[in-house]
């Protein structure tokens, strides 16, 4: 016979013995046999209940190990309840003290186990009992897909300034000359221009624990911070005012758009074609038109008086690169909404890298050592030389459309 079954048999036998003793005591009370009742009270009943509780404890331990009561919430054992009743029941205390001739203990409704309740993930599970799925990496909003440097020539420099010489004026008196006639004289002015190297930088500080414990943190920093440098670089190349630590941007020196359309029905295509013609008039060939994506989508929506779209369907719905008068349009958020820049980006400008964008980690900065912090620095140094300002035409659609319809 197994241990569990043996204990259950003993437990049942003890229960029967206890019941018999209580019945015997009741009969003794009826015949006024107090000696028998005292013996039950003082010795046998106490021993029996103690033994019962001990066997019940062993049986409960075996039942728990074999998961016999899996899913049920354990309450007090019958032995514990029986002992508690004997010790705390007022009627039985009076019976033991002989101040009462009988005592009845009510065990109705007593169960060895409490009723099992409904289970749920919120009510019965704590912590990561259900293991979550984790997606690797750190999710962030995209930055600009293409940058202005992608459309202009780049080179490197080993200095903190780039000098170049530009023709600033030319008095041209070249003409046909008759025999024995004096040749006309021409002259020109040359000016040394300079493009100082400027620094674009930022930094973050974080704990070593964060850097080491967050999966993918190093990769995130080395990918994310240089993109932030590029955003400022784009703005400087296009709109830098040349003051202080700013680059001198293309729009700062480009030719202003000059309107000569005088057409009440002027639209954005008309403006861009006129700007291309203005570049061509200065002997340059425009190779790009830069606009904000919002203005590009406005171009897609322009219709004729008959309601037909002016932009070819291949450009509106296909993968063909959009063009105006053969010049490709570059839709880029680096350009302020409402602006347009048309020009020869191959000959008119050049970018020089003194220090290409990089990331460095420092544990010796301020109080980093005593606080276990790491300073992450992102920086670059560059110069911009706009060789030929008249290779570019810059304007705004609002002003151009207003002037064109005048």
Secondary structure by P-SEA (a helix, b strand, c coil): ccaaaaaaaaaaaaaaaaaaaaaaaaaaaaacaaaaaaaaaccaaaaaaaaaaaaaaaaaaaaaaacccccccccccaaaaaaaaaaccaaaaaaaaccccbbbbbccccccccccccccccccccccccbbbbbcbbbbccccccccccccccccccccbbbbbbbcccccccccccccbbbbbbbbbbbbbbbbbbbbcccccccccccccccaaaaaaaacaaaaaaaaaaaaaccccccccccccccccccccccccccccccaaaaaaaaaaaaaaacccccbbbbcaaaaaaaaacccccccccccccccccccccccccbbbbbcccccccccccccccccbbbbbccccbbbbbcccccccccbbbbbbbbccccccccccccbbbbbaaaaaaaaac
